[in-house]
Amino acid sequence: MIEPQFIKEALEHVEWITSMQEELAEFDRNEVWPLVPPPLNHPIIGTRCVFCNKLDDAGVIIRNKARLVAKGFNQIEGLNYDETFAPVARLEAIRIFPAYATHKGFKVCQMDVKSVFLNGELDTEVYLQQPPGS
């Protein structure tokens, strides 16, 4: 199945709809954010879905993955401007990374910024737009 570029394309296939629902369920399960009315005179960062096929070693699609990400062009230049972060990291990925690094003898200097939404306190309020189609 081809990776959709836009949400309208993804909404035509039940596999991508299921993938988007799984991503939003992770937000609920991890209590990533509360839904609040948009504040006046405060910047709101837009969101969009990024779609990709997860492949096995033989190149066969084993899973469709949808990620909700902040729109990078809504960020402030010089502050994570060239990066796109998802507000949730899957527990499996968090466990595999240090295990693999230890197995290979890698030195880990820092963790990815996206874990800040789950594990750290922000010093400013950040408002994200609701996901498209919600």
Stockholm file with secondary structure:
# STOCKHOLM 1.0

chainA/1-134         MIEPQFIKEALEHVEWITSMQEELAEFDRNEVWPLVPPPLNHPIIGTRCVFCNKLDDAGVIIRNKARLVAKGFNQIEGLNYDETFAPVARLEAIRIFPAYATHKGFKVCQMDVKSVFLNGELDTEVYLQQPPGS
#=GR chainA/1-134 SS CCCCSSHHHHTTCHHHHHHHHHHHHHHHHHTCCCCCCCCTTSCEECEEEEEEEEECTTSCEEEEEEEEEECGGGSCTTSSTTCCCCSCCCHHHHHHHHHHHHHHTCCCCCCCGGGHHHHSCCSSCCEECCCTTC
#=GC SS_cons         CCCCSSHHHHTTCHHHHHHHHHHHHHHHHHTCCCCCCCCTTSCEECEEEEEEEEECTTSCEEEEEEEEEECGGGSCTTSSTTCCCCSCCCHHHHHHHHHHHHHHTCCCCCCCGGGHHHHSCCSSCCEECCCTTC
//
